[in-house]
Amino acid sequence: MAMCEHLSKADDPAAKTPEGCEECLAAGSRWVHLRRCLECGHIGCCDSSPNKHATKHFHETRHPVIQSYEPGENWRWCYEDSQMG
């Protein structure tokens, strides 16, 4: 399967909140794993986290590609095409 257009054109923005999930930090919540939006640099928590802020960010902004923000991981995911890159 060829890589989707969103993954092939994804940018590499700086993390807005490198210390953790932007919304969880503001609310004093916890997270399991972190994801970085490759369009704007938003850091959100994964779907295993109670608040699922990375996916909520996608639904609010339609920014299609996230990347793992965990040390040693570099995979990316496109919400639009349900494809990993």
PAKOLGU-289819 format. One record per residue: residue in three letters; x, y, z of N, C-alpha, C in turn. Coordinates in steps of 0.2 Angstrom, whole numbers, plus 2048, in hexadecimal, padded with zeros to 3 digits. Layout:
# residues N
+------+-------+--------+-----+--------+---------+------+-------+--------+-----+
: rest : neast : nnorth : nup : caeast : canorth : caup : ceast : cnorth : cup :
+------+-------+--------+-----+--------+---------+------+-------+--------+-----+
:  Ala :     X :      Y :   Z :      X :       Y :    Z :     X :      Y :   Z :
...
+------+-------+--------+-----+--------+---------+------+-------+--------+-----+
# end
This chain:
# residues 85
+------+-------+--------+-----+--------+---------+------+-------+--------+-----+
: rest : neast : nnorth : nup : caeast : canorth : caup : ceast : cnorth : cup :
+------+-------+--------+-----+--------+---------+------+-------+--------+-----+
:  Met :   804 :    7FA : 800 :    800 :     800 :  800 :   804 :    806 : 800 :
:  Ala :   803 :    80B : 7FC :    807 :     811 :  7FB :   805 :    816 : 801 :
:  Met :   80A :    81A : 803 :    809 :     81E :  809 :   804 :    824 : 807 :
:  Cys :   7FF :    825 : 80B :    7FA :     82A :  809 :   7FD :    831 : 809 :
:  Glu :   7FA :    836 : 805 :    7FC :     83C :  804 :   7FE :    840 : 80A :
:  His :   7F9 :    83F : 80F :    7FA :     843 :  815 :   801 :    841 : 819 :
:  Leu :   802 :    83B : 819 :    809 :     838 :  81C :   80F :    83B : 818 :
:  Ser :   80E :    83B : 812 :    814 :     83D :  80E :   815 :    844 : 80E :
:  Lys :   810 :    848 : 80F :    811 :     84F :  810 :   811 :    852 : 817 :
:  Ala :   811 :    84E : 81C :    811 :     850 :  823 :   817 :    854 : 824 :
:  Asp :   816 :    859 : 828 :    81C :     85E :  82A :   81F :    85B : 831 :
:  Asp :   823 :    85F : 834 :    827 :     85E :  83A :   827 :    864 : 83F :
:  Pro :   821 :    866 : 841 :    821 :     86C :  845 :   824 :    86B : 84C :
:  Ala :   826 :    870 : 84F :    828 :     86F :  856 :   822 :    86E : 85B :
:  Ala :   824 :    86A : 860 :    81E :     869 :  865 :   81C :    86F : 869 :
:  Lys :   816 :    870 : 869 :    813 :     876 :  86D :   814 :    875 : 874 :
:  Thr :   813 :    86F : 877 :    814 :     86E :  87E :   818 :    868 : 87F :
:  Pro :   81F :    869 : 87E :    823 :     863 :  87E :   823 :    85F : 885 :
:  Glu :   820 :    862 : 88A :    820 :     85E :  891 :   81A :    85A : 891 :
:  Gly :   815 :    85A : 88C :    810 :     855 :  88D :   80A :    858 : 889 :
:  Cys :   804 :    854 : 88A :    7FE :     856 :  887 :   7FB :    85D : 889 :
:  Glu :   7FA :    861 : 884 :    7F8 :     868 :  885 :   7F2 :    868 : 88A :
:  Glu :   7ED :    865 : 888 :    7E7 :     865 :  88C :   7E7 :    862 : 893 :
:  Cys :   7EB :    85C : 893 :    7EB :     859 :  899 :   7F0 :    85D : 89E :
:  Leu :   7F5 :    860 : 89C :    7F9 :     865 :  8A0 :   7F4 :    86A : 8A3 :
:  Ala :   7F0 :    86D : 89F :    7EC :     873 :  8A1 :   7E7 :    870 : 8A6 :
:  Ala :   7E4 :    86A : 8A5 :    7DF :     867 :  8AA :   7E2 :    863 : 8AF :
:  Gly :   7E8 :    862 : 8B0 :    7EB :     85E :  8B5 :   7E9 :    857 : 8B4 :
:  Ser :   7E8 :    855 : 8AE :    7E6 :     84E :  8AC :   7ED :    84A : 8AB :
:  Arg :   7EC :    843 : 8AA :    7F1 :     83F :  8A9 :   7F1 :    83C : 8A1 :
:  Trp :   7F6 :    839 : 89F :    7F6 :     836 :  898 :   7FA :    830 : 898 :
:  Val :   7F9 :    82C : 893 :    7FD :     825 :  893 :   803 :    826 : 88E :
:  His :   801 :    828 : 887 :    806 :     82A :  882 :   804 :    830 : 87F :
:  Leu :   809 :    833 : 87C :    809 :     83A :  878 :   809 :    839 : 871 :
:  Arg :   806 :    83E : 86D :    806 :     83E :  866 :   807 :    845 : 864 :
:  Arg :   80A :    847 : 85F :    80C :     84D :  85C :   808 :    84E : 856 :
:  Cys :   804 :    853 : 855 :    801 :     855 :  84E :   806 :    858 : 84A :
:  Leu :   807 :    855 : 844 :    80C :     857 :  83F :   80A :    85D : 83B :
:  Glu :   804 :    860 : 83C :    803 :     866 :  839 :   804 :    86C : 83D :
:  Cys :   802 :    86C : 844 :    803 :     872 :  848 :   807 :    871 : 84E :
:  Gly :   80A :    86A : 850 :    80E :     869 :  856 :   80A :    868 : 85C :
:  His :   803 :    868 : 85C :    7FF :     866 :  862 :   802 :    85F : 865 :
:  Ile :   802 :    85F : 86B :    804 :     859 :  86F :   7FE :    857 : 872 :
:  Gly :   7FB :    851 : 871 :    7F5 :     84E :  874 :   7F6 :    847 : 876 :
:  Cys :   7F2 :    845 : 87A :    7F3 :     83E :  87D :   7EF :    839 : 879 :
:  Cys :   7F2 :    833 : 879 :    7EF :     82D :  875 :   7E8 :    82B : 876 :
:  Asp :   7E6 :    826 : 872 :    7DF :     824 :  874 :   7DF :    81F : 87A :
:  Ser :   7E5 :    81D : 87C :    7E5 :     819 :  882 :   7E4 :    81D : 889 :
:  Ser :   7E5 :    824 : 888 :    7E5 :     829 :  88D :   7DD :    82A : 88E :
:  Pro :   7DC :    82C : 894 :    7D5 :     82E :  896 :   7D1 :    833 : 892 :
:  Asn :   7D5 :    838 : 88F :    7D2 :     83E :  88C :   7D3 :    83D : 884 :
:  Lys :   7D7 :    839 : 881 :    7D8 :     839 :  87A :   7D9 :    83F : 876 :
:  His :   7DD :    844 : 879 :    7DE :     84A :  876 :   7E0 :    84B : 86F :
:  Ala :   7E5 :    846 : 86D :    7E8 :     846 :  866 :   7E2 :    845 : 861 :
:  Thr :   7DE :    840 : 862 :    7D8 :     83F :  85E :   7D3 :    844 : 85E :
:  Lys :   7D2 :    847 : 864 :    7CD :     84D :  864 :   7D0 :    853 : 860 :
:  His :   7D7 :    854 : 861 :    7DA :     859 :  85D :   7D8 :    858 : 855 :
:  Phe :   7D9 :    852 : 853 :    7D8 :     850 :  84C :   7D0 :    852 : 84A :
:  His :   7CC :    850 : 84E :    7C5 :     851 :  84D :   7C3 :    859 : 84D :
:  Glu :   7C7 :    85D : 851 :    7C5 :     864 :  851 :   7C9 :    868 : 84C :
:  Thr :   7CF :    865 : 849 :    7D3 :     869 :  845 :   7D3 :    866 : 83E :
:  Arg :   7D2 :    860 : 83D :    7D3 :     85C :  837 :   7DA :    85B : 835 :
:  His :   7DF :    85C : 83A :    7E6 :     85B :  838 :   7E7 :    854 : 838 :
:  Pro :   7E9 :    851 : 832 :    7E8 :     849 :  831 :   7EE :    845 : 834 :
:  Val :   7F4 :    848 : 835 :    7F9 :     843 :  837 :   7FC :    845 : 83E :
:  Ile :   7FD :    83F : 842 :    800 :     840 :  848 :   807 :    83C : 848 :
:  Gln :   80B :    83D : 84D :    811 :     839 :  84E :   812 :    837 : 855 :
:  Ser :   814 :    831 : 856 :    815 :     830 :  85D :   81A :    835 : 860 :
:  Tyr :   819 :    837 : 866 :    81D :     83C :  86A :   820 :    838 : 870 :
:  Glu :   821 :    831 : 86F :    825 :     82D :  874 :   82C :    82C : 872 :
:  Pro :   830 :    82C : 877 :    837 :     82B :  876 :   838 :    824 : 872 :
:  Gly :   83C :    824 : 86D :    83E :     81E :  869 :   839 :    81C : 864 :
:  Glu :   833 :    820 : 864 :    82E :     81E :  85F :   82E :    824 : 859 :
:  Asn :   82D :    822 : 853 :    82D :     827 :  84E :   827 :    825 : 849 :
:  Trp :   822 :    821 : 84B :    81D :     81F :  846 :   818 :    825 : 845 :
:  Arg :   815 :    825 : 840 :    810 :     82B :  83E :   809 :    827 : 83C :
:  Trp :   803 :    82B : 83E :    7FD :     828 :  83C :   7F9 :    82E : 839 :
:  Cys :   7F5 :    82C : 833 :    7F1 :     830 :  830 :   7E9 :    82E : 832 :
:  Tyr :   7E6 :    833 : 835 :    7DF :     832 :  837 :   7DA :    831 : 831 :
:  Glu :   7DC :    836 : 82C :    7D7 :     836 :  826 :   7D7 :    82F : 822 :
:  Asp :   7DD :    82C : 821 :    7DE :     826 :  81D :   7DF :    820 : 821 :
:  Ser :   7DF :    820 : 828 :    7E0 :     81B :  82D :   7E6 :    817 : 82A :
:  Gln :   7EC :    81A : 829 :    7F2 :     817 :  827 :   7F8 :    819 : 82B :
:  Met :   7FC :    815 : 82D :    802 :     816 :  830 :   808 :    817 : 82C :
:  Gly :   80C :    81B : 82E :    812 :     81D :  82A :   819 :    81D : 82E :
+------+-------+--------+-----+--------+---------+------+-------+--------+-----+
# end
